[in-house]
């Protein structure tokens, strides 16, 4: 780590809190689905319901919280969201140990955790914008992105091993503890946060619920990026279940091969997140968004041509590596651009609206692609998702717009490790 530029002690605590909670999340990846199958004998319909309804309802529940969080200090909200996630998750192993765990409880916990996720992330975005100068935001978002891909590479295999050794609720306990540690880390930052200026009236109005969407849709740069992100993310995620069916059921890949096919390419996320600040410094933010956003849409169509054996596994890993590398560049640049174009008094509502819409759209698209794969076969579903993705670059902004929020574009600072 020698030569990596410090962003300050308080950012260090925030980054550490993010790292530990992200590690817990990926360690418990698909834990609820496994518990439903292994402990509750749930069928495919219930597993699909758990995967789709929990995040979608959680997104709807989180929307009214955006205006309420906007007029409050963000650090206490983040701590509360962490403790809520910890408490809700711990209820699962407690009920399991007592022999009283049911599908309804899993669904309720899934909704609560999804709502707390969106609330935490929206508050954290606003907190980050106040914590760091604008020139450091891309470096910070690059570090968050690298942390996400590291956790996604290591977490699921370790979680699968833990479930095999200790039972299906083990990783849920670890995830709950990770949120507790995150809350402790955020509290250790110290209370130097400014009190937000409260509007009049201080109590949020019903119309405030739509302010996040109003800002996104009225901004000529954010609107196309929002629509592009909705389509790209939902189509990428919707293709995951058909790919699982194709690999495991049709082509008879072993579970460890399926895990390997997605763990190794996550190194591309690390590479992309480290390159992002350097690319922006050299080519400019708009060009990087346009190029990386277009390139990430070109890879998934290759999954429809997956064959058996080592060549098929190599093709999947190549496609996923290319896709994840492009996402690793695009995501932190988008996150920074979104913060720059959003006024401070609207950051929480904007991020909550963006995240809630994304979760709901992904849930709906995933359910639709499940039906499509059942009717036409997984390869056809993958091909259609890939073909639609090829059209998504048309939604990217074609020209650069002046930076929003009433300020000039910030210089890009690059640390010695590229992010």
C-alpha positions in Angstrom: 0.0 0.0 0.0 3.0 2.3 0.0 2.3 5.5 -1.9 -1.5 5.2 -1.6 -2.7 8.7 -0.8 -4.7 9.0 2.4 -8.2 10.5 2.3 -8.2 11.1 6.0 -9.0 9.2 9.2 -12.7 9.6 8.9 -12.8 8.3 5.4 -10.7 5.4 6.6 -13.3 4.4 9.2 -16.1 4.8 6.5 -14.2 2.6 4.1 -13.5 0.0 6.8 -17.2 -0.1 7.7 -18.1 -0.5 4.1 -15.5 -3.2 3.6 -16.7 -5.3 6.5 -20.4 -5.1 5.7 -19.7 -5.8 2.0 -17.7 -8.9 3.0 -20.6 -10.1 5.1 -23.1 -9.5 2.3 -21.1 -11.5 -0.2 -20.3 -14.2 2.3 -24.0 -14.7 2.7 -24.8 -14.5 -1.0 -27.9 -16.5 -1.8 -28.1 -17.6 1.9 -31.8 -17.0 2.1 -32.5 -19.1 -1.0 -30.3 -21.9 0.4 -32.1 -21.8 3.7 -35.5 -21.9 2.0 -34.4 -24.9 0.0 -32.4 -26.8 2.5 -34.3 -26.0 5.7 -37.8 -25.2 4.6 -38.1 -27.5 1.5 -39.2 -24.5 -0.6 -39.9 -25.1 -4.3 -38.8 -23.0 -7.3 -41.8 -20.7 -7.1 -41.1 -19.8 -3.5 -37.4 -19.2 -4.2 -38.2 -16.9 -7.1 -40.7 -15.1 -4.9 -38.1 -14.6 -2.2 -35.6 -13.3 -4.8 -38.0 -10.9 -6.4 -40.5 -9.7 -3.9 -38.1 -9.0 -1.0 -36.0 -6.4 -2.9 -39.0 -5.0 -4.8 -41.1 -4.4 -1.7 -38.0 -3.2 0.2 -37.4 -0.6 -2.5 -41.0 0.6 -2.2 -40.7 0.8 1.6 -37.5 2.8 1.4 -39.0 5.6 -0.8 -40.8 7.5 2.0 -37.6 7.5 4.0 -35.7 9.6 1.5 -37.2 13.0 2.4 -37.1 12.1 6.1 -33.3 11.3 5.9 -32.6 14.3 3.8 -33.2 16.8 6.7 -31.3 14.8 9.3 -27.7 14.1 10.0 -26.6 11.1 7.9 -24.2 9.4 10.4 -26.9 8.4 12.9 -29.1 7.2 10.1 -26.3 5.0 8.8 -25.7 3.5 12.3 -29.5 2.9 12.7 -29.7 1.1 9.3 -26.8 -1.1 10.2 -28.3 -2.0 13.6 -31.7 -2.8 11.9 -30.0 -5.1 9.4 -28.1 -6.8 12.2 -31.2 -7.3 14.3 -33.4 -8.5 11.5 -30.8 -11.0 10.3 -30.1 -12.4 13.8 -33.8 -13.2 14.0 -33.3 -15.9 11.4 -30.8 -18.1 13.3 -32.7 -17.5 16.5 -36.0 -18.8 14.9 -34.1 -21.6 13.2 -32.6 -22.8 16.5 -36.1 -22.7 18.1 -37.6 -24.7 15.3 -39.9 -21.8 14.4 -38.4 -20.4 11.2 -40.9 -20.0 8.4 -40.9 -18.7 4.8 -42.9 -15.7 5.8 -40.2 -14.6 8.2 -37.5 -15.0 5.5 -39.6 -12.8 3.2 -40.2 -10.1 5.9 -36.4 -10.0 6.8 -35.6 -9.8 3.1 -37.9 -6.7 2.8 -36.5 -5.0 5.9 -32.9 -5.6 4.9 -33.5 -4.3 1.3 -35.2 -1.1 2.6 -32.3 -0.6 5.1 -29.8 -1.2 2.3 -31.2 1.6 0.2 -31.6 4.0 3.1 -28.0 3.4 4.2 -26.5 3.8 0.7 -28.5 7.0 0.1 -27.4 8.5 3.4 -23.8 7.3 2.8 -23.7 9.0 -0.6 -24.8 12.3 0.9 -22.3 11.9 3.8 -19.4 11.2 1.4 -20.2 14.3 -0.5 -19.9 16.4 2.6 -16.9 14.4 4.0 -14.5 14.8 1.0 -13.6 17.6 -1.4 -14.9 17.0 -4.9 -11.4 16.3 -6.3 -11.3 13.1 -4.1 -14.7 11.7 -4.8 -13.7 9.6 -7.8 -10.7 8.1 -5.9 -13.1 7.2 -3.0 -15.7 5.7 -5.2 -13.0 3.7 -7.0 -11.9 2.3 -3.6 -15.4 1.3 -2.8 -15.8 -0.4 -6.2 -12.6 -2.3 -5.7 -13.8 -3.5 -2.3 -17.0 -4.7 -3.8 -15.3 -6.8 -6.4 -12.8 -8.2 -4.0 -15.7 -9.3 -1.7 -17.7 -10.7 -4.6 -14.6 -12.8 -5.6 -13.8 -14.2 -2.2 -17.1 -14.2 -0.3 -19.4 -16.7 -2.1 -16.8 -19.6 -2.2 -16.1 -19.1 1.5 -19.8 -18.8 2.3 -20.5 -22.0 0.4 -17.8 -23.8 2.3 -19.1 -22.4 5.6 -22.6 -23.6 4.9 -21.3 -27.0 4.0 -19.4 -27.3 7.2 -21.7 -25.6 9.7 -25.2 -25.4 8.3 -27.3 -23.0 6.3 -27.7 -20.2 8.8 -24.0 -19.8 9.5 -23.4 -17.1 6.9 -26.5 -15.2 8.0 -24.9 -14.9 11.5 -21.7 -13.6 9.9 -23.6 -11.1 7.8 -25.4 -9.8 10.9 -22.1 -9.4 12.8 -20.6 -7.5 9.8 -23.4 -4.9 10.1 -22.7 -4.6 13.8 -19.0 -4.0 13.1 -19.9 -1.5 10.5 -22.1 0.5 12.9 -19.2 0.5 15.4 -16.8 1.7 12.7 -19.1 4.6 11.7 -19.6 5.6 15.3 -15.8 5.6 15.8 -15.5 8.3 13.1 -16.5 10.9 15.6 -19.4 13.3 15.4 -18.2 16.2 13.3 -21.1 16.2 10.8 -22.9 19.4 10.2 -26.6 19.7 10.8 -28.4 20.0 7.5 -30.4 23.1 6.9 -34.1 22.2 7.4 -36.6 23.4 4.8 -39.9 25.0 5.8 -41.9 23.1 6.7 -39.5 20.8 8.5 -41.8 17.8 8.2 -41.4 16.3 4.7 -44.5 16.7 2.4 -46.0 14.0 0.2 -44.7 15.8 -2.9 -41.1 15.5 -1.5 -41.3 11.7 -2.3 -40.9 12.5 -6.0 -38.1 15.0 -5.7 -35.4 12.5 -6.4 -37.1 11.3 -9.6 -37.8 14.9 -10.6 -34.1 15.8 -10.3 -33.0 12.7 -12.3 -35.5 13.1 -15.1 -34.9 16.9 -15.4 -31.2 16.7 -15.6 -30.0 16.2 -19.3 -26.9 14.2 -18.2 -28.4 12.1 -15.4 -31.7 11.1 -17.3 -30.0 9.0 -20.0 -27.5 7.5 -17.6 -30.4 6.5 -15.3 -32.3 4.8 -18.1 -29.2 3.2 -19.4 -28.3 1.8 -16.0 -31.8 0.5 -15.3 -31.8 -1.5 -18.5 -28.2 -2.7 -18.4 -28.2 -3.8 -14.7 -31.6 -5.5 -15.0 -30.7 -7.4 -18.1 -27.4 -8.5 -16.8 -29.0 -9.8 -13.5 -31.9 -11.3 -15.4 -29.5 -13.5 -17.4 -28.0 -15.0 -14.3 -30.7 -17.7 -13.6 -30.8 -18.9 -17.2 -27.0 -19.1 -17.3 -27.1 -21.2 -14.1 -29.6 -23.5 -15.6 -27.6 -23.8 -18.9 -24.3 -24.5 -17.1 -25.5 -26.9 -14.4 -28.5 -28.6 -15.9 -27.9 -28.6 -19.7 -24.1 -28.6 -19.9 -23.5 -30.5 -16.6 -20.8 -28.2 -15.2 -20.0 -29.0 -11.5 -21.0 -26.4 -8.9 -17.4 -25.6 -8.2 -17.0 -24.8 -11.9 -20.0 -22.5 -11.8 -18.5 -20.7 -8.8 -15.1 -20.5 -10.5 -16.6 -19.0 -13.6 -17.7 -16.0 -11.7 -15.0 -15.7 -9.0 -12.0 -15.4 -11.3 -13.4 -12.7 -13.6 -14.0 -10.5 -10.6 -10.4 -9.6 -10.8 -11.5 -7.4 -13.8 -13.5 -5.3 -11.3 -10.3 -4.6 -9.3 -8.5 -3.7 -12.5 -11.3 -1.4 -13.8 -11.8 0.4 -10.5 -8.0 1.1 -10.3 -7.9 2.3 -13.9 -11.0 4.6 -13.6 -9.2 7.7 -12.0 -6.3 7.5 -14.5 -8.7 7.2 -17.5 -10.8 10.1 -16.4 -7.6 12.2 -15.8 -6.4 11.4 -19.3 -9.6 11.3 -21.4 -12.3 13.2 -19.3 -15.3 11.9 -17.5 -17.8 12.1 -20.4 -15.6 10.0 -22.7 -14.9 7.4 -20.1 -18.6 7.1 -19.3 -19.5 6.8 -23.0 -16.8 4.3 -23.9 -17.0 2.0 -20.8 -20.8 2.2 -20.9 -20.9 1.1 -24.5 -18.3 -1.6 -24.1 -20.0 -3.3 -21.2 -23.0 -3.9 -23.4 -21.0 -5.9 -26.0 -20.0 -8.9 -23.9 -23.1 -10.7 -22.6 -24.3 -11.9 -26.0 -21.3 -14.3 -26.0 -22.9 -16.3 -23.2 -25.5 -17.6 -25.6 -22.7 -19.5 -27.4 -21.5 -21.4 -24.3 -20.6 -25.0 -25.0 -19.6 -27.9 -22.8 -16.2 -28.6 -21.2 -13.2 -26.5 -20.8 -13.8 -24.3 -23.9 -17.2 -23.4 -22.7 -15.9 -22.5 -19.2 -13.1 -20.5 -20.7 -15.7 -18.5 -22.9 -17.8 -17.7 -19.8 -14.8 -16.5 -17.9 -13.6 -14.4 -20.8 -17.0 -12.8 -21.3 -17.5 -12.1 -17.6 -14.0 -10.7 -17.2 -14.6 -8.2 -20.1 -18.0 -7.3 -18.7 -16.8 -6.8 -15.1 -13.7 -4.8 -16.1 -15.9 -2.4 -18.0 -18.3 -2.2 -15.1 -15.4 -1.6 -12.7 -14.5 1.5 -14.8 -18.0 2.7 -15.4 -19.5 2.4 -11.9 -17.3 4.7 -9.8 -17.2 7.3 -12.6 -21.1 7.2 -12.7 -21.3 7.4 -8.9 -19.0 10.5 -8.8 -20.8 12.2 -11.7 -24.2 11.6 -10.0 -22.9 13.2 -6.8 -21.5 16.2 -8.7 -24.7 16.9 -10.5 -26.9 16.7 -7.5 -27.4 19.6 -5.0 -26.5 18.8 -1.4 -30.1 19.2 -0.2 -31.3 16.5 -2.7 -28.6 13.8 -2.6 -30.3 11.4 -0.3 -33.6 11.5 -2.2 -31.9 11.2 -5.6 -29.8 8.2 -4.5 -32.8 6.5 -2.9 -35.0 7.0 -6.0 -32.2 5.7 -8.2 -31.6 2.6 -6.1 -35.2 1.8 -5.4 -36.1 2.0 -9.1 -33.1 -0.2 -10.0 -34.0 -2.9 -7.5 -37.7 -2.9 -8.6 -36.8 -3.0 -12.3 -34.2 -5.8 -11.7 -36.7 -7.9 -9.7 -39.4 -7.5 -12.4 -37.0 -8.3 -15.3 -35.5 -11.3 -13.5 -39.0 -12.7 -12.9 -39.9 -12.1 -16.6 -36.7 -13.8 -17.8 -37.4 -16.8 -15.6 -40.7 -17.3 -17.4 -39.0 -16.7 -20.8 -36.3 -19.3 -20.0 -38.9 -21.8 -19.0 -40.8 -21.4 -22.2 -38.0 -21.0 -24.8 -34.9 -22.5 -23.0 -32.0 -20.8 -21.2 -29.9 -20.3 -24.3 -32.7 -18.3 -26.1 -33.2 -16.2 -23.0 -29.5 -15.4 -22.8 -29.4 -14.5 -26.5 -32.4 -12.1 -26.1 -30.9 -10.4 -23.1 -27.6 -10.0 -24.9 -29.3 -8.6 -28.1 -31.2 -6.1 -26.1 -28.1 -5.0 -24.2 -26.4 -4.2 -27.6 -29.0 -1.4 -28.0 -28.5 0.2 -24.6 -25.6 2.4 -25.6 -28.1 4.5 -27.6 -29.3 5.8 -24.2 -25.9 7.1 -23.1 -25.5 10.9 -23.3 -23.9 11.9 -26.6 -22.5 15.3 -25.5 -20.9 16.6 -22.3 -23.0 18.8 -20.0 -21.8 21.4 -17.6 -21.4 20.1 -14.1 -24.5 20.5 -12.0 -25.1 21.7 -8.4 -23.8 25.2 -9.3 -20.1 24.4 -9.3 -17.3 24.0 -11.8 -15.9 20.5 -12.7 -13.4 19.4 -10.1 -9.9 18.3 -11.0 -9.3 14.6 -10.9 -6.7 13.4 -8.4 -5.0 10.1 -9.0 -3.1 8.3 -6.3 0.0 6.2 -7.1 -2.0 3.0 -7.3 -4.6 4.3 -9.7 -7.5 4.5 -7.3 
